[in-house]
Amino acid sequence: MTTILQTDKLKNFIAGEWQEANPTVAVHNPATGEEIVHVPLSGKKEVDQAVAAAKQAQKEWALVPAPQRAEVLYEVGNIMKERKERLSQLLTTENGKVLEEARGEVQEGIDMAFYMAGEGRRLFGQTTPAELKDKFAMSQRCPVGVVGIITPWNFPIAIATWKSFPAIVAGNAVVWKPATETPIMAYELAKIFAEAGLPKGVLNVVFGSGASVGHAMVHHDDIRVISFTGSNNTGRDIAAACGSQLKKVSLEMGGKNAVIVLEDADLDLAAEGIIWSAFGTSGQRCTACSRVIVHEHVKEQLEERLLVKLEELTIGNGLDESVKVGPIINRAGLEKIKKYVQIGKEEGATLLAGGEEWDTNGELDGYFFTPTIFTDANATMRITQEEIFGPVVSLIPVKDFEEAIQVNNQVSYGLSSSIFTNDVNRVFRAQRDLDTGIVYVNAGTTGAEIHLPFGGTKGTGNGHRDSGVQALDVFTEWKAIYVDYSGKLQRAQIDIE
């Protein structure tokens, strides 16, 4: 076992205490295959304990003035800033993404801490004119109570901060189930919250599978919000279960994101944006570019540039600063990618590059796949319709701008899209007509900033957003307040004359 922590066995964090749970399962570095830590496989009992602790703590936490709640987040951000390199190294060790990207993810968490701390002095409601004399009307945000968050392995600290920070600053208490593949970031963040002075029970971490811990959280009567990022199938099941309980639910799920390259585009810039969007994080992003919708007049020129850029990519252990593409998270993820490459060949797309498991020459015992490009694909193939979640991108030729928009919108997802063009008129038409929650112009499909809402349309989610001030909508309820100081009964709509 590689020693990277003070413990080789993680514990749940409940009511401010580290509590042992059994059984456990080993977590491996996806680049080397080395065992790095053991993580509990908790169940309903541990969830019940965490919810009870959260429910008790939330009553007092909600009474703490919001600017004081925010001070804890400022301190969390400062500690994360001090430990940025260590957190980045740990993130790469458990997740596999290259150090450069890990540092960017940790920075995103730092940014979110300071941004959401600022909301402690806002959390704005509204004051409005009342329709009757001597009457005051206003609205305010109120915490919902106990919040359950379920986060994925591909962004184990960024997505956790998108969800937990707004929930906490709004006065809620949190029960968090992190991904079993990447528990170390949850362990580290819980420690940081404790050091920052967060009262016991306001944040609780329960390790375990979705089938046990996740299921128990979704069906717990005292958890009033579930915020989930993950697969579409799981998201639909959660939505159905929460709907039957009248429980609030926020879903951020899959994507089949496209870069549109028109005939007037800067092709060098477009190629650079495609390579980064498609193969960063080994394509294991919900915003990854997996389709390139390219004008037929520049398709071959773009292909040439992509192949040149592809040669510059190095594959290997993300802890090596020279590596640009890290491993796939596990064997199941690798096999899924291999299956889709075979499907692409059978569907008649032309394999332009890659398409195979990367040979480590016995130096690494991890899961690697070569960056893969298909060309001459069409909009109805499975490889252009279904989420692969790996370093595979398909080029779809189109005749004009209108067809490009149509092809972009012809999928069941709606997270991110991009267009490369120098025509300002088409830029504004694209912003209007692309049916995704995020639109980039002359950039790839990745790179969201924390002060704007993150989320998508159609099969990508259910209308809520992570990040930005809009994230507060998930974790607060609106309360309308009327103060009548007339000294007499005034009946709205009846006594207005």
SVG drawing of the C-alpha trace seen along z (x, -y; Angstrom):
<svg xmlns="http://www.w3.org/2000/svg" viewBox="-64 -54 72 60">
<polyline fill="none" stroke="black" stroke-width="0.4" points="0.0,0.0 1.3,-3.5 1.4,-5.6 -0.1,-9.0 -2.3,-9.6 -1.9,-9.2 -4.4,-6.3 -4.8,-3.3 -8.5,-3.1 -10.9,-6.0 -13.8,-6.5 -17.2,-8.2 -17.4,-11.8 -20.6,-12.0 -21.5,-14.7 -17.9,-16.0 -16.4,-12.6 -14.5,-10.0 -16.5,-6.8 -15.4,-3.4 -17.6,-1.4 -17.3,2.1 -16.8,3.7 -14.3,1.8 -13.1,1.9 -9.7,1.0 -9.2,-2.1 -6.6,-1.9 -4.6,-4.5 -6.1,-4.2 -2.7,-4.9 -0.6,-2.4 -3.0,0.1 -1.5,-0.5 -3.7,-0.2 -3.9,-3.6 -6.6,-3.4 -9.5,-1.4 -13.0,-3.0 -16.1,-1.9 -19.1,-0.4 -21.6,-1.9 -25.4,-1.4 -28.7,-2.6 -27.5,-2.6 -24.7,-5.1 -27.0,-7.3 -29.6,-7.4 -26.9,-8.5 -25.6,-11.2 -29.1,-12.6 -29.9,-12.7 -26.7,-14.6 -27.4,-17.0 -31.0,-17.6 -29.9,-18.5 -27.1,-20.7 -29.1,-22.5 -31.5,-24.1 -28.7,-26.0 -26.7,-26.6 -29.8,-28.3 -29.8,-30.8 -26.2,-31.9 -26.3,-35.1 -25.5,-34.4 -22.4,-36.7 -21.0,-34.6 -21.8,-31.4 -19.8,-32.9 -16.7,-33.4 -16.4,-29.6 -16.3,-29.4 -13.7,-32.2 -11.5,-30.1 -12.2,-26.9 -11.0,-28.8 -7.9,-30.0 -7.0,-26.5 -7.6,-25.1 -5.4,-27.8 -2.5,-26.9 -2.9,-23.2 -3.5,-23.5 -0.5,-21.5 -1.1,-18.7 -4.8,-18.4 -3.9,-18.4 -1.4,-15.6 -3.9,-13.5 -6.6,-14.2 -4.4,-13.0 -3.4,-9.9 -7.0,-8.8 -8.6,-10.1 -5.8,-9.9 -6.3,-13.3 -3.1,-15.1 -1.6,-17.5 -2.3,-20.6 -6.0,-19.7 -6.1,-18.7 -4.7,-22.1 -7.4,-23.7 -10.0,-21.7 -8.8,-22.5 -8.7,-26.2 -12.3,-25.9 -13.1,-24.8 -11.1,-27.7 -13.0,-30.1 -16.3,-28.7 -15.5,-29.1 -14.8,-32.8 -17.7,-33.3 -20.3,-31.6 -18.9,-33.3 -19.8,-36.6 -23.4,-35.4 -23.5,-35.4 -23.8,-39.2 -26.4,-39.0 -28.8,-36.0 -31.1,-38.7 -34.9,-38.6 -37.2,-41.3 -39.2,-44.2 -42.2,-45.2 -45.0,-47.7 -48.1,-46.4 -51.5,-47.0 -53.0,-48.3 -52.1,-51.4 -49.9,-50.9 -48.7,-47.5 -45.2,-46.2 -44.4,-43.2 -41.2,-41.3 -39.7,-37.9 -36.7,-36.1 -34.7,-32.9 -34.9,-30.3 -32.9,-27.1 -34.7,-23.8 -33.1,-21.8 -31.1,-18.7 -29.5,-18.4 -28.2,-15.2 -25.5,-15.5 -24.3,-12.7 -21.1,-13.5 -19.2,-11.6 -15.6,-10.6 -14.6,-12.7 -14.5,-16.0 -14.4,-14.8 -13.7,-18.2 -15.1,-20.8 -18.6,-19.4 -18.7,-18.8 -18.0,-22.5 -20.6,-23.5 -23.2,-21.7 -22.0,-21.9 -20.9,-25.5 -24.2,-27.2 -26.1,-24.7 -24.0,-25.5 -24.0,-29.3 -27.8,-29.3 -28.1,-27.7 -28.6,-24.0 -26.8,-20.9 -25.3,-18.4 -25.1,-14.6 -22.6,-13.8 -22.0,-10.6 -18.9,-10.9 -18.0,-8.4 -16.3,-5.3 -13.6,-5.5 -12.4,-8.9 -13.0,-9.2 -9.8,-11.0 -11.0,-14.4 -14.1,-14.0 -11.9,-13.0 -9.6,-16.1 -12.5,-18.5 -14.2,-17.2 -11.0,-17.8 -10.7,-21.3 -14.3,-22.2 -13.6,-21.0 -10.4,-23.1 -12.3,-26.1 -14.7,-26.0 -17.8,-24.5 -20.0,-23.3 -20.3,-19.5 -23.0,-17.9 -23.4,-20.6 -21.3,-18.5 -21.4,-14.7 -19.7,-12.3 -20.9,-8.8 -18.9,-6.5 -20.5,-3.7 -22.2,-2.6 -25.2,-4.3 -27.3,-1.1 -26.9,-1.3 -25.9,-4.8 -27.4,-6.7 -30.7,-4.7 -31.0,-5.3 -30.4,-9.1 -33.0,-9.4 -35.6,-7.6 -34.9,-9.3 -37.8,-11.4 -35.6,-14.0 -33.6,-14.8 -35.6,-17.4 -33.3,-18.0 -31.2,-15.6 -28.5,-17.2 -27.1,-14.6 -24.5,-14.5 -24.0,-11.3 -25.6,-9.0 -28.9,-9.5 -30.3,-6.1 -29.5,-6.8 -30.8,-10.4 -34.1,-9.2 -34.5,-6.7 -33.7,-9.4 -36.2,-11.8 -38.9,-9.2 -38.3,-8.4 -38.1,-12.0 -41.2,-12.9 -43.2,-10.3 -42.0,-11.9 -42.5,-15.5 -38.8,-15.9 -36.8,-18.6 -34.2,-17.2 -31.5,-18.7 -30.0,-16.6 -26.9,-17.2 -26.4,-14.3 -24.9,-13.4 -23.8,-15.3 -23.1,-14.7 -21.4,-18.0 -20.5,-19.4 -18.0,-21.8 -19.3,-23.4 -16.5,-24.5 -17.8,-26.7 -16.0,-27.5 -14.7,-30.9 -13.3,-29.6 -9.7,-29.9 -8.9,-26.2 -5.8,-26.2 -7.7,-27.7 -10.6,-25.2 -8.2,-22.2 -6.6,-23.4 -10.1,-23.8 -11.3,-20.4 -8.2,-18.5 -8.5,-20.1 -12.2,-19.6 -12.2,-16.0 -9.1,-14.6 -8.7,-16.6 -9.5,-14.5 -9.3,-11.6 -12.7,-12.6 -14.2,-11.8 -16.2,-15.1 -19.9,-15.7 -18.8,-18.7 -16.3,-16.8 -16.5,-17.4 -17.5,-14.1 -18.9,-15.5 -17.3,-17.9 -19.8,-19.3 -17.6,-20.6 -18.4,-22.4 -17.6,-20.0 -15.4,-22.6 -12.9,-22.6 -13.2,-19.1 -10.0,-17.7 -8.0,-20.8 -9.4,-20.4 -8.5,-16.7 -4.9,-17.5 -4.6,-19.9 -6.2,-17.5 -3.7,-14.8 -0.8,-17.1 -2.1,-18.2 -2.8,-14.6 0.9,-13.7 1.7,-16.3 -0.3,-14.4 1.6,-12.2 -0.2,-9.4 0.7,-8.2 0.7,-8.8 -0.9,-12.2 1.7,-12.8 4.3,-13.2 4.3,-16.9 5.0,-16.0 1.9,-13.8 -1.2,-15.4 -3.6,-12.4 -4.1,-10.3 -5.9,-7.0 -9.5,-5.9 -11.0,-5.6 -11.4,-1.8 -11.6,1.4 -15.4,1.0 -14.9,-2.5 -12.2,-1.2 -14.3,1.7 -17.2,-0.7 -14.9,-2.8 -13.6,0.2 -17.2,1.3 -18.1,-2.0 -15.1,-2.1 -16.1,1.2 -19.7,-0.1 -18.3,-3.1 -16.4,-0.8 -19.5,1.4 -21.6,-1.7 -19.3,-2.7 -17.5,-5.7 -13.8,-6.0 -11.3,-5.5 -8.8,-8.4 -6.6,-7.9 -6.3,-5.9 -9.0,-3.4 -7.1,-1.0 -6.0,-0.4 -2.6,-2.1 0.3,0.3 2.3,-0.8 5.1,1.7 4.7,3.1 5.6,-0.2 2.2,-1.0 -0.6,1.3 -3.4,-1.1 -6.3,-1.8 -5.3,-3.8 -6.9,-4.4 -5.4,-6.2 -7.1,-9.5 -9.5,-8.5 -10.9,-10.3 -13.6,-9.0 -14.5,-10.9 -17.2,-10.7 -19.8,-9.9 -23.4,-10.9 -25.8,-12.4 -27.8,-9.2 -24.9,-6.8 -24.7,-5.5 -21.3,-7.0 -22.7,-10.4 -25.9,-10.0 -24.8,-8.2 -22.4,-9.3 -19.2,-7.4 -17.3,-9.1 -13.9,-8.6 -11.3,-10.1 -13.4,-9.5 -14.6,-12.2 -16.5,-11.9 -16.4,-14.3 -19.8,-14.9 -19.6,-16.9 -22.4,-19.4 -23.3,-21.6 -24.1,-24.9 -24.8,-26.7 -28.4,-25.7 -27.6,-22.0 -24.9,-22.4 -27.5,-23.8 -29.9,-21.1 -27.3,-18.3 -26.2,-19.9 -29.7,-19.8 -30.4,-16.3 -29.4,-14.5 -31.2,-13.8 -28.7,-15.8 -28.3,-19.6 -25.3,-20.5 -22.6,-22.4 -22.0,-23.5 -19.4,-25.5 -19.1,-27.3 -16.0,-28.5 -16.7,-31.3 -15.8,-34.9 -19.3,-35.9 -20.9,-37.9 -24.3,-37.5 -24.0,-33.7 -22.6,-33.9 -25.7,-35.6 -28.0,-33.2 -26.1,-30.3 -26.4,-31.7 -30.2,-31.8 -30.7,-28.5 -28.3,-26.1 -30.4,-24.2 -27.8,-23.8 -27.4,-25.3 -23.9,-26.5 -22.7,-28.0 -19.1,-28.8 -17.9,-31.0 -14.4,-30.4 -13.6,-28.1 -14.1,-24.4 -17.0,-22.9 -15.3,-23.0 -14.2,-25.8 -17.2,-26.9 -16.6,-29.6 -18.1,-29.4 -20.0,-32.6 -22.3,-31.5 -24.9,-28.8 -23.8,-25.3 -26.3,-22.8 -28.2,-21.8 -31.5,-21.1 -33.3,-18.0 -31.8,-14.8 -28.9,-16.6 -30.9,-17.6 -34.2,-18.8 -33.8,-22.6 -31.8,-23.3 -28.3,-24.7 -25.0,-24.1 -22.7,-27.1 -23.5,-30.8 -26.0,-32.5 -28.7,-30.2 -27.3,-27.3 -29.0,-28.9 -32.4,-28.2 -31.8,-24.5 -31.0,-24.9 -33.5,-27.5 -37.2,-28.0 -38.9,-31.4 -41.0,-32.8 -43.4,-35.8 -43.9,-38.1 -46.6,-40.7 -46.5,-43.3 -49.7,-45.3 -49.3,-48.3 -52.7,-49.9 -54.2,-48.7 -57.2,-47.2 -58.0,-44.1 -57.3,-44.7 -58.3,-42.1 -56.1,-41.8 -58.0,-42.3 -61.2,-43.0 -60.4,-46.2 -58.3,-47.9 -61.0,-50.5"/>
</svg>
